[in-house]
Amino acid sequence: MIQVRLSYYDRKRAQGKRHNAALICLARRRTDVIYAMLRDRKPYQLSTPAGPAPHTAAA
C-alpha cells in the first residue's frame, strides 16, 4: 500500500504540484476511500491496476 501512495504522490509531483499540494491530494484520496468504505460497509480491498480496458465495438 505504501507503493501505491508513493506512485500517486509522484504522479502529482510530476504534474507540477508542490510537496504540500501533493500531500493534500493524497489526503483527499484517502478520505474518499474511507468515506466509500463507511458508506458501502465494506472493508478496504487493494486493487491492482489491470491496464487499459479492452475495446468493445458498438453495434
N, C-alpha and C positions, 0 to 999 in steps of 0.2 A: 504494500500500500504506500510505502514511502516513495517508491519509484514513480508511482502514479502522480503523487503530489509534486515531485520534483519535475517531472516532464511537463505538467500543467504550468508550474511556475516558470520553467524555462521557455515554454511557448509564449507566455505573457511577456517575459523579458524580451524575447525576440520580436514581439510586436511593438516594442518601443516603450513598454510600461516601465516605470521606475520600480525600485525594490518595494517600497511601501504600497504602491498601487497594485503590484502583482500579488502581494500578500493579501490585500483587501479582496481581490478577485478570487483568490484561493479560499478565503474565509467565507465568502458568499456562496461559493460552490459547495463547501462543506455544510453550510446551514441549509441549503436547498436539499441536500441528501438527507440530512437529519429530519427536516420537515416531511419529506416524502416517506421516510420510514415511519414516522409517527402517524401520518395521515393514512397510510396503507396498512399499518400494523404488521409490517414485515421486517425481518432482520436485514441488515446490510449484506449484500452479496456482491463481491468484487467481480466485475465482468471484464473480460479481456476483449480488446478491440478485435473485431472479426475481419476488418478490412472493408473495402467498398462492397456495397450490396450488389448482388447480381442484377443486371438489367433485364427487365421483363418487357417484352414488346406489347404495346397496346393494340387491341384488336379493332 
